[in-house]
Amino acid sequence: MVRFASRFLIIVLVALLSAVSTGLVIVWAQTQREYANFERKYHETDKRLVAMRTEREFKEAYLRAFLNEPEFVERVIRERLGYVKPGDVVFRFEAPLR
């Protein structure tokens, strides 16, 4: 009888160890997937941050030029609004028909 109880105890312990090991593997796999997902999101967000910083620097340089350089302001007004100085000759070209 003692031998049977000892074998039964070993079987129960092995089954319990297997169940706990399986549970740990499942939890570990889920954690790894979540970590990979967070890592991917981090890199995407970092790329967006770099792009936004570059855009901000460009816009700040544009604003500084607009506030401090009269020639730049004049060029922007001429290009965007189509203003001309007295005596300037303006050539306008139409796009060809397709």
N, CA, C and O atoms as a GROMACS GRO file, in nm:
protein
  392
    1MET      N    1   0.082  -0.120   0.000
    1MET     CA    2   0.000   0.000   0.000
    1MET      C    3   0.086   0.126   0.000
    1MET      O    4   0.053   0.225  -0.066
    2VAL      N    5   0.196   0.122   0.074
    2VAL     CA    6   0.283   0.239   0.080
    2VAL      C    7   0.342   0.265  -0.058
    2VAL      O    8   0.358   0.380  -0.101
    3ARG      N    9   0.376   0.157  -0.126
    3ARG     CA   10   0.434   0.171  -0.259
    3ARG      C   11   0.332   0.235  -0.355
    3ARG      O   12   0.369   0.320  -0.436
    4PHE      N   13   0.205   0.197  -0.347
    4PHE     CA   14   0.099   0.253  -0.430
    4PHE      C   15   0.081   0.403  -0.398
    4PHE      O   16   0.069   0.484  -0.489
    5ALA      N   17   0.080   0.438  -0.271
    5ALA     CA   18   0.064   0.578  -0.229
    5ALA      C   19   0.182   0.661  -0.278
    5ALA      O   20   0.165   0.775  -0.321
    6SER      N   21   0.299   0.604  -0.273
    6SER     CA   22   0.417   0.677  -0.318
    6SER      C   23   0.412   0.699  -0.469
    6SER      O   24   0.446   0.807  -0.516
    7ARG      N   25   0.370   0.596  -0.545
    7ARG     CA   26   0.357   0.613  -0.691
    7ARG      C   27   0.247   0.715  -0.723
    7ARG      O   28   0.263   0.799  -0.811
    8PHE      N   29   0.137   0.706  -0.652
    8PHE     CA   30   0.027   0.801  -0.674
    8PHE      C   31   0.073   0.944  -0.646
    8PHE      O   32   0.041   1.036  -0.721
    9LEU      N   33   0.148   0.962  -0.538
    9LEU     CA   34   0.199   1.094  -0.502
    9LEU      C   35   0.294   1.146  -0.610
    9LEU      O   36   0.289   1.264  -0.645
   10ILE      N   37   0.378   1.061  -0.663
   10ILE     CA   38   0.470   1.102  -0.770
   10ILE      C   39   0.392   1.142  -0.895
   10ILE      O   40   0.424   1.242  -0.959
   11ILE      N   41   0.292   1.063  -0.930
   11ILE     CA   42   0.210   1.095  -1.048
   11ILE      C   43   0.138   1.228  -1.030
   11ILE      O   44   0.134   1.311  -1.121
   12VAL      N   45   0.083   1.249  -0.912
   12VAL     CA   46   0.013   1.376  -0.884
   12VAL      C   47   0.111   1.493  -0.892
   12VAL      O   48   0.080   1.596  -0.950
   13LEU      N   49   0.227   1.477  -0.834
   13LEU     CA   50   0.328   1.584  -0.837
   13LEU      C   51   0.376   1.614  -0.979
   13LEU      O   52   0.394   1.730  -1.015
   14VAL      N   53   0.396   1.510  -1.059
   14VAL     CA   54   0.437   1.529  -1.198
   14VAL      C   55   0.326   1.601  -1.276
   14VAL      O   56   0.354   1.692  -1.354
   15ALA      N   57   0.202   1.560  -1.255
   15ALA     CA   58   0.090   1.624  -1.322
   15ALA      C   59   0.079   1.770  -1.279
   15ALA      O   60   0.055   1.858  -1.362
   16LEU      N   61   0.095   1.796  -1.151
   16LEU     CA   62   0.090   1.933  -1.101
   16LEU      C   63   0.204   2.016  -1.158
   16LEU      O   64   0.184   2.131  -1.197
   17LEU      N   65   0.323   1.958  -1.162
   17LEU     CA   66   0.437   2.028  -1.219
   17LEU      C   67   0.415   2.056  -1.367
   17LEU      O   68   0.451   2.164  -1.416
   18SER      N   69   0.357   1.961  -1.439
   18SER     CA   70   0.327   1.982  -1.581
   18SER      C   71   0.225   2.093  -1.600
   18SER      O   72   0.240   2.177  -1.688
   19ALA      N   73   0.122   2.095  -1.518
   19ALA     CA   74   0.019   2.198  -1.528
   19ALA      C   75   0.077   2.336  -1.499
   19ALA      O   76   0.048   2.432  -1.571
   20VAL      N   77   0.158   2.346  -1.395
   20VAL     CA   78   0.219   2.475  -1.360
   20VAL      C   79   0.315   2.519  -1.471
   20VAL      O   80   0.316   2.637  -1.508
   21SER      N   81   0.394   2.426  -1.523
   21SER     CA   82   0.487   2.460  -1.632
   21SER      C   83   0.412   2.507  -1.755
   21SER      O   84   0.451   2.606  -1.818
   22THR      N   85   0.304   2.439  -1.791
   22THR     CA   86   0.223   2.479  -1.905
   22THR      C   87   0.165   2.619  -1.884
   22THR      O   88   0.167   2.702  -1.975
   23GLY      N   89   0.114   2.644  -1.766
   23GLY     CA   90   0.061   2.777  -1.735
   23GLY      C   91   0.168   2.885  -1.746
   23GLY      O   92   0.143   2.992  -1.802
   24LEU      N   93   0.286   2.858  -1.695
   24LEU     CA   94   0.396   2.956  -1.705
   24LEU      C   95   0.436   2.982  -1.849
   24LEU      O   96   0.463   3.096  -1.886
   25VAL      N   97   0.439   2.877  -1.930
   25VAL     CA   98   0.474   2.894  -2.072
   25VAL      C   99   0.369   2.979  -2.143
   25VAL      O  100   0.402   3.065  -2.224
   26ILE      N  101   0.243   2.956  -2.112
   26ILE     CA  102   0.135   3.035  -2.173
   26ILE      C  103   0.147   3.181  -2.133
   26ILE      O  104   0.136   3.270  -2.217
   27VAL      N  105   0.168   3.207  -2.006
   27VAL     CA  106   0.182   3.345  -1.958
   27VAL      C  107   0.306   3.410  -2.020
   27VAL      O  108   0.301   3.527  -2.059
   28TRP      N  109   0.416   3.337  -2.029
   28TRP     CA  110   0.538   3.391  -2.087
   28TRP      C  111   0.518   3.426  -2.235
   28TRP      O  112   0.564   3.531  -2.280
   29ALA      N  113   0.450   3.339  -2.309
   29ALA     CA  114   0.426   3.364  -2.452
   29ALA      C  115   0.340   3.488  -2.471
   29ALA      O  116   0.366   3.570  -2.559
   30GLN      N  117   0.237   3.503  -2.388
   30GLN     CA  118   0.151   3.621  -2.398
   30GLN      C  119   0.230   3.747  -2.364
   30GLN      O  120   0.213   3.850  -2.430
   31THR      N  121   0.314   3.740  -2.264
   31THR     CA  122   0.396   3.855  -2.226
   31THR      C  123   0.491   3.894  -2.338
   31THR      O  124   0.512   4.012  -2.365
   32GLN      N  125   0.549   3.794  -2.404
   32GLN     CA  126   0.641   3.821  -2.515
   32GLN      C  127   0.566   3.891  -2.630
   32GLN      O  128   0.620   3.984  -2.690
   33ARG      N  129   0.445   3.846  -2.660
   33ARG     CA  130   0.365   3.910  -2.766
   33ARG      C  131   0.334   4.054  -2.730
   33ARG      O  132   0.346   4.143  -2.815
   34GLU      N  133   0.295   4.078  -2.606
   34GLU     CA  134   0.265   4.214  -2.563
   34GLU      C  135   0.390   4.302  -2.569
   34GLU      O  136   0.382   4.418  -2.610
   35TYR      N  137   0.503   4.249  -2.529
   35TYR     CA  138   0.628   4.325  -2.534
   35TYR      C  139   0.663   4.361  -2.679
   35TYR      O  140   0.703   4.474  -2.707
   36ALA      N  141   0.648   4.265  -2.770
   36ALA     CA  142   0.677   4.292  -2.911
   36ALA      C  143   0.583   4.399  -2.966
   36ALA      O  144   0.626   4.485  -3.043
   37ASN      N  145   0.457   4.395  -2.926
   37ASN     CA  146   0.361   4.495  -2.970
   37ASN      C  147   0.397   4.633  -2.916
   37ASN      O  148   0.392   4.732  -2.990
   38PHE      N  149   0.434   4.642  -2.788
   38PHE     CA  150   0.474   4.771  -2.731
   38PHE      C  151   0.602   4.822  -2.797
   38PHE      O  152   0.616   4.942  -2.821
   39GLU      N  153   0.692   4.734  -2.827
   39GLU     CA  154   0.817   4.772  -2.892
   39GLU      C  155   0.790   4.830  -3.032
   39GLU      O  156   0.848   4.932  -3.070
   40ARG      N  157   0.700   4.766  -3.106
   40ARG     CA  158   0.663   4.815  -3.239
   40ARG      C  159   0.598   4.953  -3.231
   40ARG      O  160   0.631   5.043  -3.307
   41LYS      N  161   0.506   4.968  -3.136
   41LYS     CA  162   0.440   5.098  -3.118
   41LYS      C  163   0.540   5.205  -3.078
   41LYS      O  164   0.530   5.320  -3.122
   42TYR      N  165   0.636   5.170  -2.994
   42TYR     CA  166   0.737   5.265  -2.951
   42TYR      C  167   0.817   5.315  -3.071
   42TYR      O  168   0.841   5.435  -3.084
   43HIS      N  169   0.859   5.224  -3.159
   43HIS     CA  170   0.938   5.264  -3.275
   43HIS      C  171   0.856   5.349  -3.372
   43HIS      O  172   0.908   5.445  -3.428
   44GLU      N  173   0.730   5.314  -3.391
   44GLU     CA  174   0.643   5.395  -3.477
   44GLU      C  175   0.627   5.535  -3.420
   44GLU      O  176   0.634   5.634  -3.493
   45THR      N  177   0.605   5.544  -3.290
   45THR     CA  178   0.587   5.674  -3.225
   45THR      C  179   0.716   5.755  -3.231
   45THR      O  180   0.713   5.876  -3.250
   46ASP      N  181   0.830   5.688  -3.214
   46ASP     CA  182   0.958   5.757  -3.222
   46ASP      C  183   0.981   5.815  -3.362
   46ASP      O  184   1.032   5.926  -3.375
   47LYS      N  185   0.945   5.740  -3.465
   47LYS     CA  186   0.958   5.790  -3.603
   47LYS      C  187   0.869   5.913  -3.624
   47LYS      O  188   0.911   6.010  -3.686
   48ARG      N  189   0.746   5.907  -3.573
   48ARG     CA  190   0.656   6.022  -3.585
   48ARG      C  191   0.712   6.142  -3.512
   48ARG      O  192   0.703   6.255  -3.561
   49LEU      N  193   0.771   6.119  -3.394
   49LEU     CA  194   0.831   6.228  -3.318
   49LEU      C  195   0.944   6.295  -3.394
   49LEU      O  196   0.953   6.417  -3.397
   50VAL      N  197   1.030   6.215  -3.455
   50VAL     CA  198   1.141   6.270  -3.533
   50VAL      C  199   1.087   6.352  -3.650
   50VAL      O  200   1.138   6.460  -3.679
   51ALA      N  201   0.985   6.300  -3.719
   51ALA     CA  202   0.926   6.372  -3.832
   51ALA      C  203   0.863   6.503  -3.786
   51ALA      O  204   0.876   6.605  -3.854
   52MET      N  205   0.796   6.502  -3.673
   52MET     CA  206   0.732   6.624  -3.622
   52MET      C  207   0.837   6.726  -3.579
   52MET      O  208   0.818   6.846  -3.600
   53ARG      N  209   0.946   6.681  -3.519
   53ARG     CA  210   1.052   6.775  -3.482
   53ARG      C  211   1.114   6.839  -3.605
   53ARG      O  212   1.143   6.959  -3.605
   54THR      N  213   1.135   6.761  -3.710
   54THR     CA  214   1.190   6.815  -3.833
   54THR      C  215   1.095   6.918  -3.893
   54THR      O  216   1.137   7.024  -3.937
   55GLU      N  217   0.967   6.886  -3.894
   55GLU     CA  218   0.867   6.979  -3.947
   55GLU      C  219   0.863   7.107  -3.863
   55GLU      O  220   0.853   7.216  -3.919
   56ARG      N  221   0.871   7.094  -3.730
   56ARG     CA  222   0.871   7.211  -3.644
   56ARG      C  223   0.992   7.300  -3.670
   56ARG      O  224   0.980   7.422  -3.675
   57GLU      N  225   1.109   7.239  -3.688
   57GLU     CA  226   1.230   7.318  -3.717
   57GLU      C  227   1.215   7.393  -3.848
   57GLU      O  228   1.254   7.509  -3.858
   58PHE      N  229   1.158   7.326  -3.950
   58PHE     CA  230   1.136   7.392  -4.078
   58PHE      C  231   1.041   7.511  -4.062
   58PHE      O  232   1.066   7.619  -4.116
   59LYS      N  233   0.933   7.490  -3.989
   59LYS     CA  234   0.836   7.597  -3.972
   59LYS      C  235   0.892   7.713  -3.888
   59LYS      O  236   0.861   7.829  -3.914
   60GLU      N  237   0.974   7.680  -3.789
   60GLU     CA  238   1.036   7.787  -3.710
   60GLU      C  239   1.133   7.868  -3.796
   60GLU      O  240   1.138   7.990  -3.783
   61ALA      N  241   1.209   7.803  -3.882
   61ALA     CA  242   1.301   7.872  -3.972
   61ALA      C  243   1.222   7.960  -4.069
   61ALA      O  244   1.263   8.073  -4.098
   62TYR      N  245   1.111   7.909  -4.119
   62TYR     CA  246   1.026   7.986  -4.209
   62TYR      C  247   0.972   8.110  -4.138
   62TYR      O  248   0.972   8.219  -4.195
   63LEU      N  249   0.926   8.093  -4.014
   63LEU     CA  250   0.872   8.206  -3.937
   63LEU      C  251   0.980   8.309  -3.908
   63LEU      O  252   0.957   8.429  -3.920
   64ARG      N  253   1.101   8.262  -3.870
   64ARG     CA  254   1.210   8.356  -3.845
   64ARG      C  255   1.243   8.436  -3.971
   64ARG      O  256   1.263   8.557  -3.964
   65ALA      N  257   1.248   8.368  -4.085
   65ALA     CA  258   1.276   8.437  -4.211
   65ALA      C  259   1.164   8.535  -4.243
   65ALA      O  260   1.190   8.646  -4.290
   66PHE      N  261   1.041   8.495  -4.218
   66PHE     CA  262   0.928   8.584  -4.248
   66PHE      C  263   0.930   8.708  -4.160
   66PHE      O  264   0.894   8.817  -4.205
   67LEU      N  265   0.971   8.691  -4.034
   67LEU     CA  266   0.972   8.805  -3.942
   67LEU      C  267   1.095   8.894  -3.958
   67LEU      O  268   1.088   9.013  -3.926
   68ASN      N  269   1.206   8.840  -4.005
   68ASN     CA  270   1.331   8.915  -4.003
   68ASN      C  271   1.389   8.949  -4.140
   68ASN      O  272   1.483   9.028  -4.147
   69GLU      N  273   1.337   8.895  -4.248
   69GLU     CA  274   1.396   8.918  -4.380
   69GLU      C  275   1.290   8.975  -4.475
   69GLU      O  276   1.204   8.902  -4.524
   70PRO      N  277   1.297   9.105  -4.502
   70PRO     CA  278   1.198   9.167  -4.591
   70PRO      C  279   1.201   9.107  -4.733
   70PRO      O  280   1.096   9.099  -4.798
   71GLU      N  281   1.318   9.067  -4.780
   71GLU     CA  282   1.325   9.007  -4.915
   71GLU      C  283   1.246   8.876  -4.921
   71GLU      O  284   1.180   8.847  -5.020
   72PHE      N  285   1.254   8.800  -4.814
   72PHE     CA  286   1.180   8.674  -4.808
   72PHE      C  287   1.029   8.702  -4.810
   72PHE      O  288   0.954   8.635  -4.881
   73VAL      N  289   0.986   8.800  -4.732
   73VAL     CA  290   0.843   8.836  -4.728
   73VAL      C  291   0.797   8.878  -4.867
   73VAL      O  292   0.690   8.837  -4.912
   74GLU      N  293   0.877   8.959  -4.934
   74GLU     CA  294   0.840   9.004  -5.067
   74GLU      C  295   0.829   8.887  -5.164
   74GLU      O  296   0.734   8.880  -5.242
   75ARG      N  297   0.924   8.795  -5.159
   75ARG     CA  298   0.921   8.680  -5.248
   75ARG      C  299   0.797   8.594  -5.222
   75ARG      O  300   0.733   8.546  -5.315
   76VAL      N  301   0.764   8.574  -5.093
   76VAL     CA  302   0.646   8.493  -5.060
   76VAL      C  303   0.520   8.560  -5.110
   76VAL      O  304   0.432   8.493  -5.165
   77ILE      N  305   0.509   8.690  -5.091
   77ILE     CA  306   0.390   8.762  -5.136
   77ILE      C  307   0.378   8.755  -5.288
   77ILE      O  308   0.268   8.736  -5.340
   78ARG      N  309   0.489   8.771  -5.358
   78ARG     CA  310   0.486   8.763  -5.504
   78ARG      C  311   0.445   8.623  -5.551
   78ARG      O  312   0.363   8.609  -5.642
   79GLU      N  313   0.504   8.519  -5.490
   79GLU     CA  314   0.476   8.384  -5.535
   79GLU      C  315   0.335   8.338  -5.501
   79GLU      O  316   0.266   8.280  -5.584
   80ARG      N  317   0.293   8.363  -5.379
   80ARG     CA  318   0.164   8.310  -5.335
   80ARG      C  319   0.045   8.396  -5.374
   80ARG      O  320  -0.062   8.344  -5.406
   81LEU      N  321   0.064   8.527  -5.372
   81LEU     CA  322  -0.050   8.615  -5.399
   81LEU      C  323  -0.046   8.674  -5.540
   81LEU      O  324  -0.143   8.735  -5.584
   82GLY      N  325   0.065   8.657  -5.610
   82GLY     CA  326   0.074   8.705  -5.746
   82GLY      C  327   0.094   8.856  -5.757
   82GLY      O  328   0.065   8.914  -5.861
   83TYR      N  329   0.144   8.920  -5.653
   83TYR     CA  330   0.168   9.064  -5.659
   83TYR      C  331   0.289   9.093  -5.747
   83TYR      O  332   0.382   9.013  -5.757
   84VAL      N  333   0.285   9.212  -5.811
   84VAL     CA  334   0.398   9.257  -5.893
   84VAL      C  335   0.430   9.401  -5.858
   84VAL      O  336   0.344   9.475  -5.811
   85LYS      N  337   0.554   9.440  -5.882
   85LYS     CA  338   0.595   9.580  -5.863
   85LYS      C  339   0.555   9.659  -5.986
   85LYS      O  340   0.541   9.604  -6.095
   86PRO      N  341   0.537   9.788  -5.968
   86PRO     CA  342   0.509   9.870  -6.086
   86PRO      C  343   0.626   9.858  -6.185
   86PRO      O  344   0.743   9.867  -6.146
   87GLY      N  345   0.593   9.838  -6.309
   87GLY     CA  346   0.696   9.826  -6.412
   87GLY      C  347   0.737   9.682  -6.439
   87GLY      O  348   0.807   9.657  -6.537
   88ASP      N  349   0.696   9.587  -6.356
   88ASP     CA  350   0.728   9.446  -6.380
   88ASP      C  351   0.644   9.393  -6.495
   88ASP      O  352   0.529   9.434  -6.514
   89VAL      N  353   0.701   9.304  -6.571
   89VAL     CA  354   0.628   9.237  -6.678
   89VAL      C  355   0.599   9.095  -6.631
   89VAL      O  356   0.689   9.022  -6.588
   90VAL      N  357   0.473   9.058  -6.640
   90VAL     CA  358   0.431   8.927  -6.593
   90VAL      C  359   0.393   8.841  -6.713
   90VAL      O  360   0.313   8.882  -6.796
   91PHE      N  361   0.450   8.724  -6.720
   91PHE     CA  362   0.415   8.628  -6.823
   91PHE      C  363   0.335   8.517  -6.757
   91PHE      O  364   0.380   8.456  -6.660
   92ARG      N  365   0.216   8.490  -6.809
   92ARG     CA  366   0.133   8.383  -6.756
   92ARG      C  367   0.117   8.278  -6.866
   92ARG      O  368   0.087   8.311  -6.981
   93PHE      N  369   0.138   8.154  -6.829
   93PHE     CA  370   0.127   8.044  -6.923
   93PHE      C  371   0.011   7.955  -6.880
   93PHE      O  372  -0.005   7.923  -6.762
   94GLU      N  373  -0.068   7.918  -6.976
   94GLU     CA  374  -0.178   7.826  -6.947
   94GLU      C  375  -0.129   7.683  -6.963
   94GLU      O  376  -0.042   7.654  -7.046
   95ALA      N  377  -0.185   7.597  -6.885
   95ALA     CA  378  -0.151   7.457  -6.896
   95ALA      C  379  -0.209   7.402  -7.026
   95ALA      O  380  -0.322   7.436  -7.063
   96PRO      N  381  -0.134   7.318  -7.094
   96PRO     CA  382  -0.188   7.264  -7.220
   96PRO      C  383  -0.307   7.173  -7.195
   96PRO      O  384  -0.315   7.104  -7.093
   97LEU      N  385  -0.399   7.174  -7.289
   97LEU     CA  386  -0.517   7.088  -7.277
   97LEU      C  387  -0.477   6.944  -7.306
   97LEU      O  388  -0.392   6.918  -7.392
   98ARG      N  389  -0.537   6.853  -7.238
   98ARG     CA  390  -0.504   6.711  -7.258
   98ARG      C  391  -0.613   6.642  -7.330
   98ARG      O  392  -0.603   6.522  -7.356
   0.00000   0.00000   0.00000
